[in-house]
Amino acid sequence: MTSVAPPAPAAAPGPPPPASPSPAPSAGHSTTTVERGSFCLARCTCGWSGPARRARDRARTDAAAHLALL
Ligand SMILES: [Zn+2]
């Protein structure tokens, strides 16, 4: 005879997952490109800055690489 059903593992202890509507790779790091003369370099809110590039697309690649290494 089965009188008591097994408890469902619904209530799991732990912090709820943070809801992030924006597809930000990581919090605290916001990269942007800064033009300096004829060059362009990537900058991050954490203080990181990439090397000066002659193309903005390269600076964005540096920014993506910085976020990927986090
Ligand atoms: Zn950063």
N, CA, C, O and the ligand as a Tripos MOL2 file, in Angstrom:
@<TRIPOS>MOLECULE
protein
  281   279    71     0     0
PROTEIN
NO_CHARGES

@<TRIPOS>ATOM
      1 N           0.8310   -1.2160    0.0000 N.3       1 MET1
      2 CA          0.0000    0.0000    0.0000 C.3       1 MET1
      3 C           0.8610    1.2590    0.0000 C.2       1 MET1
      4 O           1.8790    1.3440    0.6860 O.2       1 MET1
      5 N           0.4260    2.2070   -0.7730 N.am      2 THR2
      6 CA          1.1430    3.4870   -0.7960 C.3       2 THR2
      7 C           0.2370    4.5620   -0.2530 C.2       2 THR2
      8 O          -0.7850    4.8940   -0.8540 O.2       2 THR2
      9 N           0.6200    5.1110    0.9010 N.am      3 SER3
     10 CA         -0.2090    6.1270    1.5270 C.3       3 SER3
     11 C           0.4170    7.5190    1.3990 C.2       3 SER3
     12 O          -0.2950    8.5200    1.3170 O.2       3 SER3
     13 N           1.7650    7.5760    1.3830 N.am      4 VAL4
     14 CA          2.4390    8.8930    1.3160 C.3       4 VAL4
     15 C           3.2010    9.0020   -0.0120 C.2       4 VAL4
     16 O           4.0160    8.1380   -0.3370 O.2       4 VAL4
     17 N           2.9400   10.0380   -0.7560 N.am      5 ALA5
     18 CA          3.6390   10.2500   -2.0230 C.3       5 ALA5
     19 C           5.0120   10.8590   -1.7510 C.2       5 ALA5
     20 O           5.1640   11.6290   -0.8030 O.2       5 ALA5
     21 N           6.0010   10.5310   -2.5560 N.am      6 PRO6
     22 CA          7.3470   11.1180   -2.3690 C.3       6 PRO6
     23 C           7.3070   12.6230   -2.6040 C.2       6 PRO6
     24 O           6.6150   13.0990   -3.5030 O.2       6 PRO6
     25 N           8.0570   13.3700   -1.7890 N.am      7 PRO7
     26 CA          8.0470   14.8400   -1.9440 C.3       7 PRO7
     27 C           8.6950   15.2630   -3.2620 C.2       7 PRO7
     28 O           9.7320   14.7340   -3.6620 O.2       7 PRO7
     29 N           8.0790   16.2000   -3.9050 N.am      8 ALA8
     30 CA          8.6270   16.6990   -5.1660 C.3       8 ALA8
     31 C           9.7590   17.6870   -4.8950 C.2       8 ALA8
     32 O           9.6160   18.5670   -4.0460 O.2       8 ALA8
     33 N          10.8660   17.5570   -5.5920 N.am      9 PRO9
     34 CA         12.0150   18.4790   -5.3790 C.3       9 PRO9
     35 C          11.7670   19.8260   -6.0200 C.2       9 PRO9
     36 O          12.4990   20.2480   -6.9150 O.2       9 PRO9
     37 N          10.7320   20.4920   -5.5560 N.am     10 ALA10
     38 CA         10.3940   21.7910   -6.1410 C.3      10 ALA10
     39 C          11.0810   22.9220   -5.3910 C.2      10 ALA10
     40 O          11.6040   23.8590   -5.9940 O.2      10 ALA10
     41 N          11.0720   22.8180   -4.0450 N.am     11 ALA11
     42 CA         11.6710   23.8840   -3.2400 C.3      11 ALA11
     43 C          13.1620   23.6100   -3.0740 C.2      11 ALA11
     44 O          13.5670   22.8830   -2.1670 O.2      11 ALA11
     45 N          13.9670   24.1880   -3.9420 N.am     12 ALA12
     46 CA         15.4120   24.0000   -3.8380 C.3      12 ALA12
     47 C          16.0300   25.2230   -3.1680 C.2      12 ALA12
     48 O          15.8080   26.3490   -3.6120 O.2      12 ALA12
     49 N          16.7970   25.0150   -2.1130 N.am     13 PRO13
     50 CA         17.4280   26.1660   -1.4450 C.3      13 PRO13
     51 C          18.5290   26.7730   -2.3110 C.2      13 PRO13
     52 O          19.2360   26.0690   -3.0310 O.2      13 PRO13
     53 N          18.6510   28.0600   -2.2260 N.am     14 GLY14
     54 CA         19.6760   28.7240   -3.0200 C.3      14 GLY14
     55 C          19.1400   30.0200   -3.5750 C.2      14 GLY14
     56 O          17.9280   30.2280   -3.6200 O.2      14 GLY14
     57 N          20.0350   30.8960   -4.0000 N.am     15 PRO15
     58 CA         19.6090   32.1900   -4.5620 C.3      15 PRO15
     59 C          18.9630   31.9920   -5.9180 C.2      15 PRO15
     60 O          19.3810   31.1360   -6.6970 O.2      15 PRO15
     61 N          17.9540   32.7780   -6.1920 N.am     16 PRO16
     62 CA         17.3030   32.6630   -7.5080 C.3      16 PRO16
     63 C          18.2290   33.1680   -8.6090 C.2      16 PRO16
     64 O          19.0600   34.0400   -8.3580 O.2      16 PRO16
     65 N          18.1040   32.6490   -9.7970 N.am     17 PRO17
     66 CA         18.9580   33.1020  -10.9010 C.3      17 PRO17
     67 C          18.6420   34.5480  -11.2480 C.2      17 PRO17
     68 O          17.4750   34.9320  -11.3210 O.2      17 PRO17
     69 N          19.6810   35.3530  -11.4620 N.am     18 PRO18
     70 CA         19.4560   36.7670  -11.7910 C.3      18 PRO18
     71 C          18.8280   36.9120  -13.1680 C.2      18 PRO18
     72 O          19.2770   36.3140  -14.1460 O.2      18 PRO18
     73 N          17.8060   37.6990  -13.2140 N.am     19 ALA19
     74 CA         17.1410   37.9320  -14.4940 C.3      19 ALA19
     75 C          17.8290   39.0780  -15.2220 C.2      19 ALA19
     76 O          17.8240   40.2190  -14.7590 O.2      19 ALA19
     77 N          18.4160   38.7590  -16.3590 N.am     20 SER20
     78 CA         19.1020   39.7960  -17.1220 C.3      20 SER20
     79 C          18.4320   39.9430  -18.4790 C.2      20 SER20
     80 O          18.6290   39.1100  -19.3630 O.2      20 SER20
     81 N          17.6500   40.9840  -18.6460 N.am     21 PRO21
     82 CA         16.9610   41.1790  -19.9240 C.3      21 PRO21
     83 C          17.9330   41.4860  -21.0530 C.2      21 PRO21
     84 O          17.7050   41.1010  -22.2000 O.2      21 PRO21
     85 N          19.0270   42.1880  -20.7200 N.am     22 SER22
     86 CA         19.9830   42.5360  -21.7640 C.3      22 SER22
     87 C          21.0060   41.4150  -21.9020 C.2      22 SER22
     88 O          21.4260   40.8320  -20.9020 O.2      22 SER22
     89 N          21.4050   41.1120  -23.1180 N.am     23 PRO23
     90 CA         22.3640   40.0310  -23.3450 C.3      23 PRO23
     91 C          23.7820   40.4590  -23.0370 C.2      23 PRO23
     92 O          24.6830   40.2620  -23.8510 O.2      23 PRO23
     93 N          23.9880   41.0470  -21.8600 N.am     24 ALA24
     94 CA         25.3330   41.4680  -21.4830 C.3      24 ALA24
     95 C          26.1620   40.2590  -21.0900 C.2      24 ALA24
     96 O          25.7060   39.4260  -20.3060 O.2      24 ALA24
     97 N          27.3640   40.1510  -21.6180 N.am     25 PRO25
     98 CA         28.1940   38.9830  -21.3010 C.3      25 PRO25
     99 C          28.5790   38.9330  -19.8350 C.2      25 PRO25
    100 O          28.6730   37.8480  -19.2630 O.2      25 PRO25
    101 N          28.8010   40.0810  -19.2170 N.am     26 SER26
    102 CA         29.1630   40.0980  -17.8090 C.3      26 SER26
    103 C          28.8160   41.4530  -17.2260 C.2      26 SER26
    104 O          28.9270   42.4770  -17.8990 O.2      26 SER26
    105 N          28.3950   41.4530  -15.9730 N.am     27 ALA27
    106 CA         28.0360   42.7100  -15.3250 C.3      27 ALA27
    107 C          29.2920   43.4260  -14.8500 C.2      27 ALA27
    108 O          30.2470   42.7980  -14.3930 O.2      27 ALA27
    109 N          29.2750   44.7260  -14.9630 N.am     28 GLY28
    110 CA         30.4190   45.4950  -14.5030 C.3      28 GLY28
    111 C          31.3920   45.8140  -15.6120 C.2      28 GLY28
    112 O          32.3090   46.6160  -15.4340 O.2      28 GLY28
    113 N          31.1990   45.1940  -16.7460 N.am     29 HIS29
    114 CA         32.0780   45.4650  -17.8810 C.3      29 HIS29
    115 C          31.2420   45.9730  -19.0490 C.2      29 HIS29
    116 O          30.4170   45.2470  -19.6020 O.2      29 HIS29
    117 N          31.4670   47.2090  -19.4060 N.am     30 SER30
    118 CA         30.7630   47.7820  -20.5470 C.3      30 SER30
    119 C          31.8070   48.3900  -21.4790 C.2      30 SER30
    120 O          32.4650   49.3760  -21.1490 O.2      30 SER30
    121 N          31.9360   47.7880  -22.6240 N.am     31 THR31
    122 CA         32.9650   48.2430  -23.5490 C.3      31 THR31
    123 C          32.4020   49.2470  -24.5350 C.2      31 THR31
    124 O          31.2240   49.2160  -24.8890 O.2      31 THR31
    125 N          33.2710   50.1290  -24.9610 N.am     32 THR32
    126 CA         32.8950   51.1130  -25.9650 C.3      32 THR32
    127 C          34.1290   51.4440  -26.7880 C.2      32 THR32
    128 O          35.2560   51.1480  -26.3920 O.2      32 THR32
    129 N          33.9030   52.0470  -27.9110 N.am     33 THR33
    130 CA         35.0310   52.4120  -28.7610 C.3      33 THR33
    131 C          35.2410   53.9190  -28.6870 C.2      33 THR33
    132 O          34.2910   54.7000  -28.7360 O.2      33 THR33
    133 N          36.4960   54.3040  -28.5680 N.am     34 VAL34
    134 CA         36.8330   55.7120  -28.4670 C.3      34 VAL34
    135 C          37.7250   56.0700  -29.6380 C.2      34 VAL34
    136 O          38.7100   55.3870  -29.9190 O.2      34 VAL34
    137 N          37.3740   57.1330  -30.3070 N.am     35 GLU35
    138 CA         38.1880   57.5770  -31.4290 C.3      35 GLU35
    139 C          39.2570   58.5310  -30.9320 C.2      35 GLU35
    140 O          38.9850   59.4640  -30.1760 O.2      35 GLU35
    141 N          40.4560   58.2800  -31.3680 N.am     36 ARG36
    142 CA         41.5720   59.1510  -30.9770 C.3      36 ARG36
    143 C          42.3400   59.4940  -32.2390 C.2      36 ARG36
    144 O          43.1790   58.7310  -32.7190 O.2      36 ARG36
    145 N          42.0200   60.6730  -32.7600 N.am     37 GLY37
    146 CA         42.6470   61.0480  -34.0210 C.3      37 GLY37
    147 C          42.1520   60.1560  -35.1340 C.2      37 GLY37
    148 O          40.9470   60.0030  -35.3350 O.2      37 GLY37
    149 N          43.0720   59.5770  -35.8420 N.am     38 SER38
    150 CA         42.7030   58.6650  -36.9300 C.3      38 SER38
    151 C          42.6730   57.2250  -36.4440 C.2      38 SER38
    152 O          42.5060   56.2980  -37.2360 O.2      38 SER38
    153 N          42.8370   57.0380  -35.1200 N.am     39 PHE39
    154 CA         42.8250   55.6990  -34.5700 C.3      39 PHE39
    155 C          41.5770   55.5030  -33.7210 C.2      39 PHE39
    156 O          40.8920   56.4580  -33.3570 O.2      39 PHE39
    157 N          41.3080   54.2710  -33.4240 N.am     40 CYS40
    158 CA         40.1620   53.9280  -32.6000 C.3      40 CYS40
    159 C          40.5780   52.8120  -31.6550 C.2      40 CYS40
    160 O          41.2190   51.8420  -32.0590 O.2      40 CYS40
    161 N          40.2060   52.9630  -30.4010 N.am     41 LEU41
    162 CA         40.5720   51.9360  -29.4340 C.3      41 LEU41
    163 C          39.3630   51.5880  -28.5740 C.2      41 LEU41
    164 O          38.4370   52.3850  -28.4200 O.2      41 LEU41
    165 N          39.3930   50.4010  -28.0270 N.am     42 ALA42
    166 CA         38.2850   49.9400  -27.1970 C.3      42 ALA42
    167 C          38.5740   50.2710  -25.7370 C.2      42 ALA42
    168 O          39.7130   50.2130  -25.2720 O.2      42 ALA42
    169 N          37.5090   50.6190  -25.0400 N.am     43 ARG43
    170 CA         37.6370   50.9270  -23.6150 C.3      43 ARG43
    171 C          36.5530   50.1950  -22.8420 C.2      43 ARG43
    172 O          35.4780   49.9080  -23.3680 O.2      43 ARG43
    173 N          36.8560   49.8970  -21.5780 N.am     44 CYS44
    174 CA         35.8920   49.1970  -20.7370 C.3      44 CYS44
    175 C          35.7060   49.9930  -19.4480 C.2      44 CYS44
    176 O          36.5800   50.7540  -19.0350 O.2      44 CYS44
    177 N          34.5450   49.7980  -18.8240 N.am     45 THR45
    178 CA         34.2550   50.5180  -17.5860 C.3      45 THR45
    179 C          35.1320   50.0440  -16.4410 C.2      45 THR45
    180 O          35.2130   50.7150  -15.4130 O.2      45 THR45
    181 N          35.7930   48.8970  -16.5970 N.am     46 CYS46
    182 CA         36.6540   48.3680  -15.5390 C.3      46 CYS46
    183 C          38.0270   49.0280  -15.5800 C.2      46 CYS46
    184 O          38.8510   48.8170  -14.6910 O.2      46 CYS46
    185 N          38.2660   49.8260  -16.6150 N.am     47 GLY47
    186 CA         39.5420   50.5080  -16.7110 C.3      47 GLY47
    187 C          40.4240   49.9540  -17.8100 C.2      47 GLY47
    188 O          41.4660   50.5260  -18.1290 O.2      47 GLY47
    189 N          40.0110   48.8550  -18.3800 N.am     48 TRP48
    190 CA         40.8110   48.2480  -19.4470 C.3      48 TRP48
    191 C          40.6730   49.0560  -20.7210 C.2      48 TRP48
    192 O          39.6140   49.6150  -21.0040 O.2      48 TRP48
    193 N          41.7360   49.1130  -21.4770 N.am     49 SER49
    194 CA         41.6890   49.7840  -22.7740 C.3      49 SER49
    195 C          42.5400   48.9910  -23.7480 C.2      49 SER49
    196 O          43.6330   48.5310  -23.4190 O.2      49 SER49
    197 N          42.0290   48.8460  -24.9200 N.am     50 GLY50
    198 CA         42.7410   48.0790  -25.9350 C.3      50 GLY50
    199 C          43.7200   48.9520  -26.6910 C.2      50 GLY50
    200 O          43.7500   50.1700  -26.5180 O.2      50 GLY50
    201 N          44.5130   48.3200  -27.5220 N.am     51 PRO51
    202 CA         45.4800   49.0630  -28.3290 C.3      51 PRO51
    203 C          44.7810   49.8810  -29.3990 C.2      51 PRO51
    204 O          43.6620   49.5710  -29.8080 O.2      51 PRO51
    205 N          45.4540   50.9260  -29.8410 N.am     52 ALA52
    206 CA         44.8700   51.7760  -30.8800 C.3      52 ALA52
    207 C          44.8390   51.0330  -32.2040 C.2      52 ALA52
    208 O          45.8230   50.4320  -32.6360 O.2      52 ALA52
    209 N          43.6930   51.0970  -32.8180 N.am     53 ARG53
    210 CA         43.5120   50.4310  -34.1140 C.3      53 ARG53
    211 C          43.1940   51.4720  -35.1710 C.2      53 ARG53
    212 O          42.6870   52.5550  -34.8800 O.2      53 ARG53
    213 N          43.5020   51.1190  -36.3790 N.am     54 ARG54
    214 CA         43.1910   52.0410  -37.4660 C.3      54 ARG54
    215 C          41.7640   51.8400  -37.9510 C.2      54 ARG54
    216 O          41.2230   52.6700  -38.6810 O.2      54 ARG54
    217 N          41.1580   50.7280  -37.5370 N.am     55 ALA55
    218 CA         39.7770   50.4460  -37.9270 C.3      55 ALA55
    219 C          38.9410   50.2290  -36.6740 C.2      55 ALA55
    220 O          39.3760   49.5750  -35.7260 O.2      55 ALA55
    221 N          37.7520   50.7790  -36.6840 N.am     56 ARG56
    222 CA         36.8930   50.6420  -35.5150 C.3      56 ARG56
    223 C          36.4620   49.1820  -35.3100 C.2      56 ARG56
    224 O          36.2270   48.7320  -34.1880 O.2      56 ARG56
    225 N          36.3710   48.4730  -36.4220 N.am     57 ASP57
    226 CA         35.9750   47.0670  -36.3130 C.3      57 ASP57
    227 C          37.0150   46.2750  -35.5290 C.2      57 ASP57
    228 O          36.6750   45.3470  -34.7960 O.2      57 ASP57
    229 N          38.2770   46.6450  -35.6860 N.am     58 ARG58
    230 CA         39.3380   45.9530  -34.9470 C.3      58 ARG58
    231 C          39.2320   46.2810  -33.4650 C.2      58 ARG58
    232 O          39.4680   45.4220  -32.6150 O.2      58 ARG58
    233 N          38.8780   47.5220  -33.1580 N.am     59 ALA59
    234 CA         38.7280   47.9130  -31.7530 C.3      59 ALA59
    235 C          37.5790   47.1410  -31.1210 C.2      59 ALA59
    236 O          37.6550   46.7330  -29.9620 O.2      59 ALA59
    237 N          36.5190   46.9450  -31.8880 N.am     60 ARG60
    238 CA         35.3950   46.1760  -31.3550 C.3      60 ARG60
    239 C          35.7980   44.7180  -31.1430 C.2      60 ARG60
    240 O          35.3260   44.0620  -30.2140 O.2      60 ARG60
    241 N          36.6610   44.2310  -31.9990 N.am     61 THR61
    242 CA         37.1500   42.8600  -31.8220 C.3      61 THR61
    243 C          37.9670   42.7580  -30.5380 C.2      61 THR61
    244 O          37.8890   41.7600  -29.8210 O.2      61 THR61
    245 N          38.7530   43.8000  -30.2510 N.am     62 ASP62
    246 CA         39.5330   43.7860  -29.0060 C.3      62 ASP62
    247 C          38.6000   43.8030  -27.8030 C.2      62 ASP62
    248 O          38.8430   43.1250  -26.8050 O.2      62 ASP62
    249 N          37.5320   44.5850  -27.9080 N.am     63 ALA63
    250 CA         36.5660   44.6520  -26.8100 C.3      63 ALA63
    251 C          35.8900   43.2950  -26.6000 C.2      63 ALA63
    252 O          35.6820   42.8630  -25.4660 O.2      63 ALA63
    253 N          35.5530   42.6350  -27.6960 N.am     64 ALA64
    254 CA         34.9180   41.3160  -27.5870 C.3      64 ALA64
    255 C          35.8820   40.3130  -26.9770 C.2      64 ALA64
    256 O          35.4810   39.4440  -26.2020 O.2      64 ALA64
    257 N          37.1500   40.4380  -27.3290 N.am     65 ALA65
    258 CA         38.1550   39.5230  -26.7770 C.3      65 ALA65
    259 C          38.3320   39.7640  -25.2810 C.2      65 ALA65
    260 O          38.5380   38.8220  -24.5160 O.2      65 ALA65
    261 N          38.2490   41.0350  -24.8640 N.am     66 HIS66
    262 CA         38.3790   41.3620  -23.4440 C.3      66 HIS66
    263 C          37.2380   40.7320  -22.6560 C.2      66 HIS66
    264 O          37.4570   40.1650  -21.5860 O.2      66 HIS66
    265 N          36.0210   40.8310  -23.1850 N.am     67 LEU67
    266 CA         34.8640   40.2620  -22.4880 C.3      67 LEU67
    267 C          34.9340   38.7410  -22.5130 C.2      67 LEU67
    268 O          34.4270   38.0820  -21.6060 O.2      67 LEU67
    269 N          35.5440   38.1920  -23.5240 N.am     68 ALA68
    270 CA         35.6030   36.7280  -23.6300 C.3      68 ALA68
    271 C          36.6020   36.1480  -22.6320 C.2      68 ALA68
    272 O          36.4970   34.9850  -22.2420 O.2      68 ALA68
    273 N          37.5700   36.9670  -22.2230 N.am     69 LEU69
    274 CA         38.5950   36.4650  -21.3000 C.3      69 LEU69
    275 C          38.1390   36.5660  -19.8550 C.2      69 LEU69
    276 O          38.8500   36.1270  -18.9510 O.2      69 LEU69
    277 N          36.9690   37.1330  -19.6230 N.am     70 LEU70
    278 CA         36.5050   37.2920  -18.2420 C.3      70 LEU70
    279 C          36.0920   35.9400  -17.6810 C.2      70 LEU70
    280 O          35.6690   35.8540  -16.5280 O.2      70 LEU70
    281 ZN         36.3250   45.1150  -18.4890 Zn       71 ZN71
@<TRIPOS>BOND
     1     1     2 1
     2     2     3 1
     3     3     4 2
     4     3     5 am
     5     5     6 1
     6     6     7 1
     7     7     8 2
     8     7     9 am
     9     9    10 1
    10    10    11 1
    11    11    12 2
    12    11    13 am
    13    13    14 1
    14    14    15 1
    15    15    16 2
    16    15    17 am
    17    17    18 1
    18    18    19 1
    19    19    20 2
    20    19    21 am
    21    21    22 1
    22    22    23 1
    23    23    24 2
    24    23    25 am
    25    25    26 1
    26    26    27 1
    27    27    28 2
    28    27    29 am
    29    29    30 1
    30    30    31 1
    31    31    32 2
    32    31    33 am
    33    33    34 1
    34    34    35 1
    35    35    36 2
    36    35    37 am
    37    37    38 1
    38    38    39 1
    39    39    40 2
    40    39    41 am
    41    41    42 1
    42    42    43 1
    43    43    44 2
    44    43    45 am
    45    45    46 1
    46    46    47 1
    47    47    48 2
    48    47    49 am
    49    49    50 1
    50    50    51 1
    51    51    52 2
    52    51    53 am
    53    53    54 1
    54    54    55 1
    55    55    56 2
    56    55    57 am
    57    57    58 1
    58    58    59 1
    59    59    60 2
    60    59    61 am
    61    61    62 1
    62    62    63 1
    63    63    64 2
    64    63    65 am
    65    65    66 1
    66    66    67 1
    67    67    68 2
    68    67    69 am
    69    69    70 1
    70    70    71 1
    71    71    72 2
    72    71    73 am
    73    73    74 1
    74    74    75 1
    75    75    76 2
    76    75    77 am
    77    77    78 1
    78    78    79 1
    79    79    80 2
    80    79    81 am
    81    81    82 1
    82    82    83 1
    83    83    84 2
    84    83    85 am
    85    85    86 1
    86    86    87 1
    87    87    88 2
    88    87    89 am
    89    89    90 1
    90    90    91 1
    91    91    92 2
    92    91    93 am
    93    93    94 1
    94    94    95 1
    95    95    96 2
    96    95    97 am
    97    97    98 1
    98    98    99 1
    99    99   100 2
   100    99   101 am
   101   101   102 1
   102   102   103 1
   103   103   104 2
   104   103   105 am
   105   105   106 1
   106   106   107 1
   107   107   108 2
   108   107   109 am
   109   109   110 1
   110   110   111 1
   111   111   112 2
   112   111   113 am
   113   113   114 1
   114   114   115 1
   115   115   116 2
   116   115   117 am
   117   117   118 1
   118   118   119 1
   119   119   120 2
   120   119   121 am
   121   121   122 1
   122   122   123 1
   123   123   124 2
   124   123   125 am
   125   125   126 1
   126   126   127 1
   127   127   128 2
   128   127   129 am
   129   129   130 1
   130   130   131 1
   131   131   132 2
   132   131   133 am
   133   133   134 1
   134   134   135 1
   135   135   136 2
   136   135   137 am
   137   137   138 1
   138   138   139 1
   139   139   140 2
   140   139   141 am
   141   141   142 1
   142   142   143 1
   143   143   144 2
   144   143   145 am
   145   145   146 1
   146   146   147 1
   147   147   148 2
   148   147   149 am
   149   149   150 1
   150   150   151 1
   151   151   152 2
   152   151   153 am
   153   153   154 1
   154   154   155 1
   155   155   156 2
   156   155   157 am
   157   157   158 1
   158   158   159 1
   159   159   160 2
   160   159   161 am
   161   161   162 1
   162   162   163 1
   163   163   164 2
   164   163   165 am
   165   165   166 1
   166   166   167 1
   167   167   168 2
   168   167   169 am
   169   169   170 1
   170   170   171 1
   171   171   172 2
   172   171   173 am
   173   173   174 1
   174   174   175 1
   175   175   176 2
   176   175   177 am
   177   177   178 1
   178   178   179 1
   179   179   180 2
   180   179   181 am
   181   181   182 1
   182   182   183 1
   183   183   184 2
   184   183   185 am
   185   185   186 1
   186   186   187 1
   187   187   188 2
   188   187   189 am
   189   189   190 1
   190   190   191 1
   191   191   192 2
   192   191   193 am
   193   193   194 1
   194   194   195 1
   195   195   196 2
   196   195   197 am
   197   197   198 1
   198   198   199 1
   199   199   200 2
   200   199   201 am
   201   201   202 1
   202   202   203 1
   203   203   204 2
   204   203   205 am
   205   205   206 1
   206   206   207 1
   207   207   208 2
   208   207   209 am
   209   209   210 1
   210   210   211 1
   211   211   212 2
   212   211   213 am
   213   213   214 1
   214   214   215 1
   215   215   216 2
   216   215   217 am
   217   217   218 1
   218   218   219 1
   219   219   220 2
   220   219   221 am
   221   221   222 1
   222   222   223 1
   223   223   224 2
   224   223   225 am
   225   225   226 1
   226   226   227 1
   227   227   228 2
   228   227   229 am
   229   229   230 1
   230   230   231 1
   231   231   232 2
   232   231   233 am
   233   233   234 1
   234   234   235 1
   235   235   236 2
   236   235   237 am
   237   237   238 1
   238   238   239 1
   239   239   240 2
   240   239   241 am
   241   241   242 1
   242   242   243 1
   243   243   244 2
   244   243   245 am
   245   245   246 1
   246   246   247 1
   247   247   248 2
   248   247   249 am
   249   249   250 1
   250   250   251 1
   251   251   252 2
   252   251   253 am
   253   253   254 1
   254   254   255 1
   255   255   256 2
   256   255   257 am
   257   257   258 1
   258   258   259 1
   259   259   260 2
   260   259   261 am
   261   261   262 1
   262   262   263 1
   263   263   264 2
   264   263   265 am
   265   265   266 1
   266   266   267 1
   267   267   268 2
   268   267   269 am
   269   269   270 1
   270   270   271 1
   271   271   272 2
   272   271   273 am
   273   273   274 1
   274   274   275 1
   275   275   276 2
   276   275   277 am
   277   277   278 1
   278   278   279 1
   279   279   280 2
@<TRIPOS>SUBSTRUCTURE
     1 MET1         2 RESIDUE 1 A MET
     2 THR2         6 RESIDUE 1 A THR
     3 SER3        10 RESIDUE 1 A SER
     4 VAL4        14 RESIDUE 1 A VAL
     5 ALA5        18 RESIDUE 1 A ALA
     6 PRO6        22 RESIDUE 1 A PRO
     7 PRO7        26 RESIDUE 1 A PRO
     8 ALA8        30 RESIDUE 1 A ALA
     9 PRO9        34 RESIDUE 1 A PRO
    10 ALA10       38 RESIDUE 1 A ALA
    11 ALA11       42 RESIDUE 1 A ALA
    12 ALA12       46 RESIDUE 1 A ALA
    13 PRO13       50 RESIDUE 1 A PRO
    14 GLY14       54 RESIDUE 1 A GLY
    15 PRO15       58 RESIDUE 1 A PRO
    16 PRO16       62 RESIDUE 1 A PRO
    17 PRO17       66 RESIDUE 1 A PRO
    18 PRO18       70 RESIDUE 1 A PRO
    19 ALA19       74 RESIDUE 1 A ALA
    20 SER20       78 RESIDUE 1 A SER
    21 PRO21       82 RESIDUE 1 A PRO
    22 SER22       86 RESIDUE 1 A SER
    23 PRO23       90 RESIDUE 1 A PRO
    24 ALA24       94 RESIDUE 1 A ALA
    25 PRO25       98 RESIDUE 1 A PRO
    26 SER26      102 RESIDUE 1 A SER
    27 ALA27      106 RESIDUE 1 A ALA
    28 GLY28      110 RESIDUE 1 A GLY
    29 HIS29      114 RESIDUE 1 A HIS
    30 SER30      118 RESIDUE 1 A SER
    31 THR31      122 RESIDUE 1 A THR
    32 THR32      126 RESIDUE 1 A THR
    33 THR33      130 RESIDUE 1 A THR
    34 VAL34      134 RESIDUE 1 A VAL
    35 GLU35      138 RESIDUE 1 A GLU
    36 ARG36      142 RESIDUE 1 A ARG
    37 GLY37      146 RESIDUE 1 A GLY
    38 SER38      150 RESIDUE 1 A SER
    39 PHE39      154 RESIDUE 1 A PHE
    40 CYS40      158 RESIDUE 1 A CYS
    41 LEU41      162 RESIDUE 1 A LEU
    42 ALA42      166 RESIDUE 1 A ALA
    43 ARG43      170 RESIDUE 1 A ARG
    44 CYS44      174 RESIDUE 1 A CYS
    45 THR45      178 RESIDUE 1 A THR
    46 CYS46      182 RESIDUE 1 A CYS
    47 GLY47      186 RESIDUE 1 A GLY
    48 TRP48      190 RESIDUE 1 A TRP
    49 SER49      194 RESIDUE 1 A SER
    50 GLY50      198 RESIDUE 1 A GLY
    51 PRO51      202 RESIDUE 1 A PRO
    52 ALA52      206 RESIDUE 1 A ALA
    53 ARG53      210 RESIDUE 1 A ARG
    54 ARG54      214 RESIDUE 1 A ARG
    55 ALA55      218 RESIDUE 1 A ALA
    56 ARG56      222 RESIDUE 1 A ARG
    57 ASP57      226 RESIDUE 1 A ASP
    58 ARG58      230 RESIDUE 1 A ARG
    59 ALA59      234 RESIDUE 1 A ALA
    60 ARG60      238 RESIDUE 1 A ARG
    61 THR61      242 RESIDUE 1 A THR
    62 ASP62      246 RESIDUE 1 A ASP
    63 ALA63      250 RESIDUE 1 A ALA
    64 ALA64      254 RESIDUE 1 A ALA
    65 ALA65      258 RESIDUE 1 A ALA
    66 HIS66      262 RESIDUE 1 A HIS
    67 LEU67      266 RESIDUE 1 A LEU
    68 ALA68      270 RESIDUE 1 A ALA
    69 LEU69      274 RESIDUE 1 A LEU
    70 LEU70      278 RESIDUE 1 A LEU
    71 ZN71       281 GROUP 0 **** ****
